[in-house]
Amino acid sequence: MKTLISLKHINKLAIPALISGISEPILSITDTAIVGNVKMHPVESLAAIGIVGTFLSMLIWVLGQTRSAISAIISQYLGAGKLDAVKNLPAQAIFIITSIGLLIIVTSYPIANLIFRLYNASGLILEYCVVYYKIRVFGFPFTLFTIAIFGTFRGLQNTFYPMIIAIIGAVLNIVLDYIFVFGIPGYLDAMHIEGAAYASVIAQVVMALSAAYLLLTKTQIPLKLSLDFNKEIERFLIMIANLFVRTLALNITLYFATRYATGYGKTYIAAYTIGINLWFLGAFVIDGYAGAGNILSGKLYGAKQYKNLVELSKKLIKIGILVGVLLACIGFLLYKPIGGLFSKDANVLNTFYSIFWIVLVIQPICAIAFIFDGIYKGLGKMGVLRNVLLLATFVVFLPILLVLDHFNLKLTGIFIAITFWIIARAVPLLINFRKQFKPLVKNA
């Protein structure tokens, strides 16, 4: 049976994936926008949200790769018509990954102060980092649980239910953020940065419960743990290991970017926080189509439909670049109003406006990198992704960052280095894919 790769079918998967994919950055952006407008120490609060957000994103991206590994295996078995053989895999994967999440709470909670000192945080910013993190971290295992279920749905070619779950979480977080941060006169005292953290945790718990309910009632995939491990658990763990190294390299990039921004002063880390969160949002919008690539490429690869696989890559590149250009245009049209949503501090805004154009210009380039990230995850070729990220981080990003820091370009230097890092991710994957699959199409 041929898998559809029409634009309509791609959008049917991509648009719900887009909406569900932006749930995590929306949690961070909501915290950023609301806390950045409080009356008490708004710049320090914004800086703390940015630093903790970067660290939590690192943890989520490292361990949240479960979604891609589960999706790749499930979709390939679905394409081969052998889904029954991997029905018990998701529950085993969820158990492994949530156990690691609990371990991270136990190990990181007592040393939160040390963790954020490594990001150059000090004084009031450090104090806020620790307060915010010690609440937000309790939502971490619930996020990993939800992400793993999202991967199962993706493998089943279903992005609708993850979208519903994400909408529930995002709306709940926005409402609770506003209530908890600013309070309700006569009923609830304003909780400032702690309120933002509590809002996020509650939203994460509700998303996890919703995900479990929909998986159990709308699919035949059980959540009952079986100690008789599936034969694909070894390949799953190898995928996770490769993605762990890859994502570690990715987060080394974000660590150094955040560390240098923090070192330049509170105005710079606050402006960086706004810029990087908007970059994350753009990335996750494009990632909706990368998600469609992830879902469809696994099924096509499992069914050995190589011609359709190449055709899929071409369509997704065109769509991704178009979306990237559209995001950039919207950003340039709303250049000043966007900044005003996050801060009223003139120094922070001026610094942000000096680099926002870079965030916008690199969106089409990001599209190519993210589309092929999604395709390669669907193919299960995590080793290639690992090698590309290591190259982009250690051979491209870090040397450029150090050189531009030497010339005192500060935040501009950071985002220029990120631009070259994205290029170094996109080009090798594009070349490798064409080299590998074009001969298979000719020989088919």
C-alpha positions as CSV (number, residue, x, y, z in Angstrom):
1,M,0.0,0.0,0.0
2,K,1.4,3.4,-1.1
3,T,1.8,6.1,1.5
4,L,0.3,9.5,0.5
5,I,2.7,12.3,0.3
6,S,0.4,15.0,-1.0
7,L,0.5,18.5,0.4
8,K,-2.9,17.9,2.0
9,H,-1.6,14.7,3.8
10,I,1.6,16.4,4.9
11,N,-0.4,19.4,6.3
12,K,-2.8,17.0,8.0
13,L,0.2,15.6,10.0
14,A,2.3,18.8,10.2
15,I,-0.2,21.4,11.4
16,P,-1.3,19.4,14.5
17,A,2.4,18.5,15.1
18,L,3.3,22.2,14.8
19,I,0.7,23.1,17.5
20,S,1.7,20.3,19.8
21,G,5.4,21.0,19.3
22,I,5.2,24.6,20.4
23,S,3.7,23.6,23.8
24,E,7.1,23.6,25.6
25,P,8.3,26.9,24.2
26,I,4.9,28.4,24.9
27,L,5.4,27.5,28.6
28,S,8.7,29.3,28.6
29,I,7.6,32.2,26.5
30,T,4.5,32.7,28.7
31,D,6.7,32.8,31.8
32,T,9.1,35.2,30.0
33,A,6.4,37.6,28.9
34,I,4.5,37.7,32.2
35,V,7.5,37.7,34.5
36,G,9.2,40.3,32.4
37,N,6.4,42.7,33.1
38,V,6.3,42.4,36.9
39,K,7.0,45.5,39.0
40,M,9.6,43.9,41.3
41,H,13.0,43.3,39.7
42,P,11.7,42.5,36.2
43,V,15.1,42.4,34.5
44,E,16.6,40.0,37.1
45,S,13.4,37.9,37.0
46,L,13.6,37.7,33.2
47,A,17.2,36.8,33.3
48,A,16.5,34.0,35.8
49,I,13.7,32.6,33.6
50,G,16.1,32.6,30.7
51,I,18.9,30.8,32.5
52,V,16.7,28.1,34.1
53,G,14.8,27.7,30.8
54,T,18.0,27.0,29.0
55,F,19.0,24.4,31.5
56,L,15.6,22.7,31.5
57,S,15.5,22.8,27.7
58,M,18.8,21.0,27.7
59,L,17.4,18.2,30.0
60,I,14.2,18.0,27.9
61,W,16.0,17.9,24.6
62,V,18.5,15.3,25.9
63,L,16.0,12.9,27.4
64,G,13.0,13.9,25.3
65,Q,14.6,12.2,22.3
66,T,12.6,9.2,23.4
67,R,9.8,10.6,21.2
68,S,11.9,10.4,18.1
69,A,13.2,6.9,18.9
70,I,9.8,5.5,19.7
71,S,8.2,7.2,16.6
72,A,10.9,5.8,14.3
73,I,10.5,2.2,15.5
74,I,6.7,2.3,15.6
75,S,6.3,4.0,12.2
76,Q,8.8,1.5,10.5
77,Y,6.9,-1.5,11.9
78,L,3.6,0.2,10.9
79,G,4.9,0.6,7.3
80,A,6.1,-3.0,7.3
81,G,2.6,-4.2,8.6
82,K,4.1,-5.7,11.8
83,L,2.8,-3.3,14.5
84,D,1.8,-6.0,16.9
85,A,5.5,-6.9,17.4
86,V,6.2,-3.6,19.1
87,K,3.1,-2.9,21.1
88,N,4.8,-3.3,24.5
89,L,7.7,-1.1,23.6
90,P,6.2,2.3,24.5
91,A,5.4,1.3,28.1
92,Q,9.0,0.0,28.6
93,A,10.5,3.2,27.0
94,I,8.3,5.4,29.2
95,F,9.3,3.5,32.4
96,I,13.0,3.9,31.5
97,I,12.8,7.6,30.7
98,T,10.6,8.7,33.6
99,S,12.9,6.8,36.0
100,I,15.8,8.9,34.7
101,G,13.7,12.0,35.2
102,L,13.1,11.2,38.8
103,L,16.8,10.5,39.3
104,I,17.6,14.0,37.9
105,I,15.3,15.6,40.5
106,V,17.0,13.8,43.3
107,T,20.5,14.7,42.1
108,S,20.0,18.2,40.9
109,Y,17.7,19.6,43.6
110,P,20.4,19.9,46.3
111,I,23.0,21.5,44.0
112,A,20.7,23.9,42.1
113,N,22.9,26.8,43.4
114,L,26.0,25.3,41.9
115,I,24.3,24.5,38.6
116,F,23.3,28.1,38.0
117,R,26.7,29.5,39.2
118,L,28.1,27.6,36.2
119,Y,25.9,29.8,34.0
120,N,27.6,32.9,35.5
121,A,24.4,33.7,37.6
122,S,25.1,35.6,40.8
123,G,23.3,37.8,43.4
124,L,19.6,38.3,42.9
125,I,19.6,36.5,39.5
126,L,21.1,33.4,41.1
127,E,18.6,33.5,44.0
128,Y,15.7,33.7,41.5
129,C,17.2,30.9,39.4
130,V,17.3,28.6,42.4
131,V,13.7,29.4,43.6
132,Y,12.3,29.0,40.1
133,Y,14.1,25.8,39.3
134,K,13.3,24.0,42.6
135,I,9.6,24.2,41.7
136,R,9.8,23.7,37.9
137,V,11.9,20.6,38.1
138,F,9.0,18.6,39.6
139,G,7.2,18.9,36.3
140,F,10.2,17.3,34.5
141,P,9.2,13.6,34.8
142,F,5.6,14.5,33.7
143,T,7.0,16.2,30.6
144,L,9.1,13.2,29.7
145,F,6.1,11.0,30.1
146,T,4.0,13.2,27.8
147,I,6.8,13.4,25.2
148,A,7.1,9.6,25.1
149,I,3.4,9.2,24.5
150,F,3.6,11.9,21.8
151,G,6.3,9.7,20.1
152,T,3.9,6.7,20.2
153,F,1.1,8.7,18.6
154,R,3.5,10.0,15.9
155,G,4.6,6.5,15.1
156,L,0.9,5.6,14.6
157,Q,0.7,8.6,12.2
158,N,-1.5,10.5,14.6
159,T,-0.6,14.1,15.5
160,F,-4.2,15.2,16.4
161,Y,-4.2,13.9,20.0
162,P,-0.8,15.4,20.8
163,M,-2.2,18.7,19.5
164,I,-5.3,18.5,21.8
165,I,-3.0,17.7,24.8
166,A,-0.7,20.6,24.0
167,I,-3.6,23.1,23.6
168,I,-4.9,22.0,27.0
169,G,-1.5,22.5,28.6
170,A,-0.7,25.8,26.9
171,V,-4.1,27.4,27.7
172,L,-4.0,26.2,31.3
173,N,-0.4,27.5,31.7
174,I,-1.3,31.0,30.4
175,V,-4.3,31.3,32.7
176,L,-2.5,30.0,35.8
177,D,0.6,32.1,35.0
178,Y,-1.4,35.3,35.0
179,I,-3.3,34.4,38.2
180,F,-0.3,33.1,40.2
181,V,2.2,35.7,39.2
182,F,0.0,38.8,39.7
183,G,-2.5,37.3,42.2
184,I,-6.2,38.1,42.7
185,P,-6.8,41.0,45.1
186,G,-8.6,39.8,48.2
187,Y,-8.2,36.1,47.2
188,L,-4.7,35.2,46.3
189,D,-1.4,37.0,46.9
190,A,0.9,37.7,44.0
191,M,3.5,34.9,43.9
192,H,5.9,36.6,41.4
193,I,8.5,34.2,39.8
194,E,7.3,31.3,42.1
195,G,3.8,31.6,40.6
196,A,5.2,31.1,37.1
197,A,6.9,28.0,38.1
198,Y,3.8,26.5,39.8
199,A,1.7,27.3,36.8
200,S,4.1,25.4,34.5
201,V,4.2,22.3,36.8
202,I,0.4,22.1,37.0
203,A,0.1,22.4,33.2
204,Q,2.7,19.6,32.8
205,V,0.9,17.3,35.2
206,V,-2.4,17.9,33.4
207,M,-0.8,17.2,30.0
208,A,0.6,13.9,31.3
209,L,-2.7,12.7,32.6
210,S,-4.5,13.7,29.4
211,A,-1.9,11.9,27.3
212,A,-2.2,8.7,29.3
213,Y,-6.0,8.8,29.0
214,L,-6.0,9.3,25.3
215,L,-3.4,6.6,24.6
216,L,-5.4,4.1,26.7
217,T,-8.8,4.9,25.3
218,K,-8.0,5.7,21.6
219,T,-5.3,3.2,20.7
220,Q,-4.5,-0.5,21.4
221,I,-1.1,0.4,22.9
222,P,-1.0,-0.6,26.6
223,L,0.8,1.2,29.4
224,K,1.2,-1.9,31.5
225,L,4.9,-2.6,32.0
226,S,6.2,-6.0,30.9
227,L,9.6,-7.2,32.2
228,D,9.9,-9.3,29.1
229,F,11.7,-6.7,27.1
230,N,10.8,-6.1,23.5
231,K,13.4,-7.2,21.0
232,E,13.6,-3.6,19.7
233,I,14.6,-2.2,23.2
234,E,18.3,-2.6,22.3
235,R,17.9,-0.6,19.1
236,F,15.8,1.9,21.1
237,L,18.6,2.4,23.6
238,I,21.2,2.7,20.9
239,M,19.1,5.4,19.2
240,I,18.7,7.2,22.6
241,A,22.5,7.0,23.2
242,N,23.3,8.5,19.8
243,L,20.6,11.2,20.3
244,F,22.0,11.8,23.8
245,V,25.4,12.6,22.5
246,R,23.9,14.7,19.7
247,T,21.6,16.7,22.0
248,L,24.5,17.1,24.5
249,A,26.4,18.8,21.7
250,L,23.4,20.9,20.9
251,N,23.1,22.0,24.5
252,I,26.8,22.7,24.8
253,T,26.0,25.4,22.2
254,L,23.2,26.8,24.2
255,Y,25.2,26.6,27.5
256,F,28.1,28.7,26.1
257,A,25.7,31.1,24.4
258,T,23.8,31.6,27.7
259,R,27.0,31.7,29.8
260,Y,28.6,34.4,27.6
261,A,25.4,36.4,27.5
262,T,25.1,36.3,31.3
263,G,28.8,37.3,31.6
264,Y,28.1,40.5,29.6
265,G,25.6,41.7,32.3
266,K,22.0,41.5,33.2
267,T,20.8,43.7,30.3
268,Y,22.4,41.3,27.8
269,I,21.1,38.1,29.4
270,A,17.6,39.6,29.6
271,A,17.8,40.5,25.9
272,Y,19.3,37.1,25.0
273,T,16.4,35.4,26.9
274,I,13.8,37.2,24.7
275,G,15.8,36.5,21.5
276,I,16.5,32.8,22.2
277,N,12.9,32.1,23.2
278,L,11.6,33.6,20.0
279,W,14.2,31.6,18.1
280,F,12.9,28.5,20.0
281,L,9.3,29.4,19.0
282,G,10.3,29.8,15.3
283,A,12.2,26.5,15.5
284,F,9.2,24.6,16.9
285,V,6.9,26.1,14.3
286,I,9.1,24.8,11.5
287,D,9.5,21.6,13.5
288,G,5.8,20.8,12.8
289,Y,6.9,20.0,9.2
290,A,10.0,18.3,10.5
291,G,7.6,16.2,12.6
292,A,5.7,15.2,9.4
293,G,9.0,14.3,7.9
294,N,9.8,12.2,11.0
295,I,6.4,10.4,10.8
296,L,6.2,9.8,7.1
297,S,9.9,9.0,6.4
298,G,9.8,6.1,8.9
299,K,6.8,4.6,7.3
300,L,8.1,5.0,3.8
301,Y,11.5,3.6,4.8
302,G,9.8,0.6,6.5
303,A,7.8,0.0,3.3
304,K,10.9,0.6,1.1
305,Q,9.2,3.3,-0.9
306,Y,12.4,5.2,-1.7
307,K,11.1,7.3,-4.6
308,N,8.3,8.7,-2.4
309,L,10.9,9.3,0.4
310,V,13.0,11.5,-1.9
311,E,9.8,13.3,-3.2
312,L,8.8,13.9,0.5
313,S,12.2,15.5,1.2
314,K,11.8,17.9,-1.7
315,K,8.3,18.9,-0.7
316,L,9.2,19.4,2.9
317,I,12.2,21.6,2.0
318,K,10.0,23.9,-0.1
319,I,7.4,24.1,2.6
320,G,9.9,24.7,5.4
321,I,11.7,27.5,3.5
322,L,8.3,29.1,2.8
323,V,7.3,28.9,6.5
324,G,10.7,30.3,7.5
325,V,10.4,33.3,5.2
326,L,6.9,33.9,6.4
327,L,8.0,33.9,10.1
328,A,10.8,36.3,9.2
329,C,8.4,38.7,7.4
330,I,6.0,38.7,10.3
331,G,8.9,39.4,12.7
332,F,10.1,42.3,10.6
333,L,6.6,43.8,10.3
334,L,6.1,43.5,14.1
335,Y,9.7,44.2,15.1
336,K,9.1,46.8,17.8
337,P,5.8,45.6,19.2
338,I,7.2,42.0,19.7
339,G,10.0,43.4,22.0
340,G,7.5,45.4,24.0
341,L,5.6,42.2,24.9
342,F,8.5,41.0,26.9
343,S,10.0,44.0,28.6
344,K,9.5,47.7,29.3
345,D,13.2,48.3,30.1
346,A,14.7,50.6,27.4
347,N,18.2,49.1,27.7
348,V,17.0,45.6,27.4
349,L,14.8,46.4,24.4
350,N,17.6,48.3,22.6
351,T,19.9,45.4,23.0
352,F,17.3,42.9,21.9
353,Y,16.4,45.0,18.8
354,S,20.1,45.0,17.8
355,I,20.1,41.2,17.4
356,F,16.4,40.3,16.6
357,W,17.1,40.7,12.8
358,I,19.6,37.8,13.0
359,V,17.0,35.6,14.7
360,L,14.6,36.4,11.8
361,V,17.1,36.1,8.9
362,I,18.2,32.5,9.9
363,Q,14.6,31.1,10.0
364,P,14.7,29.8,6.4
365,I,18.1,28.2,7.0
366,C,16.7,26.7,10.2
367,A,13.9,25.1,8.1
368,I,16.4,23.0,6.1
369,A,18.3,21.8,9.2
370,F,15.1,20.9,11.1
371,I,13.4,19.2,8.2
372,F,16.3,16.9,7.7
373,D,16.6,16.4,11.5
374,G,13.1,15.1,11.4
375,I,13.6,12.9,8.3
376,Y,16.8,11.3,9.7
377,K,15.1,10.6,13.1
378,G,12.3,8.8,11.2
379,L,14.8,6.8,9.3
380,G,16.4,5.8,12.7
381,K,19.8,7.1,11.5
382,M,20.7,8.8,14.7
383,G,24.4,8.2,14.3
384,V,24.5,10.7,11.3
385,L,22.7,13.3,13.4
386,R,25.1,12.8,16.2
387,N,28.2,13.3,14.0
388,V,26.7,16.4,12.3
389,L,26.0,18.1,15.6
390,L,29.4,17.3,17.0
391,L,30.9,18.9,13.9
392,A,28.6,22.0,14.0
393,T,29.2,22.6,17.7
394,F,33.0,22.0,18.2
395,V,34.3,22.8,14.7
396,V,32.0,25.7,13.8
397,F,30.1,27.3,16.7
398,L,32.6,27.4,19.5
399,P,35.6,28.8,17.5
400,I,33.4,31.5,15.9
401,L,32.0,32.4,19.3
402,L,35.4,32.8,20.8
403,V,36.7,34.9,17.9
404,L,33.7,37.2,17.9
405,D,33.9,37.5,21.7
406,H,37.5,38.6,21.3
407,F,36.4,41.4,19.1
408,N,33.8,42.4,21.7
409,L,30.7,41.8,19.5
410,K,28.8,40.5,22.6
411,L,25.2,39.4,21.8
412,T,25.6,40.0,18.1
413,G,28.6,37.7,18.1
414,I,26.6,35.0,19.9
415,F,23.8,35.1,17.3
416,I,26.2,35.2,14.3
417,A,27.8,32.0,15.8
418,I,24.4,30.4,16.1
419,T,23.8,31.3,12.4
420,F,26.9,29.4,11.2
421,W,26.0,26.6,13.5
422,I,22.7,26.2,11.8
423,I,24.3,26.2,8.4
424,A,26.8,23.5,9.5
425,R,23.8,21.4,10.5
426,A,21.8,21.9,7.3
427,V,24.3,21.4,4.5
428,P,25.9,18.0,5.5
429,L,22.4,16.4,6.1
430,L,21.2,17.6,2.7
431,I,24.3,16.3,0.9
432,N,24.2,12.9,2.8
433,F,20.5,12.3,2.1
434,R,20.9,12.9,-1.6
435,K,24.0,10.7,-1.8
436,Q,22.3,7.9,0.0
437,F,18.8,7.8,-1.5
438,K,19.1,9.0,-5.1
439,P,20.9,5.8,-6.1
440,L,18.2,3.7,-4.5
441,V,15.5,5.5,-6.5
442,K,17.4,4.9,-9.8
443,N,17.9,1.2,-8.9
444,A,14.3,0.7,-7.8
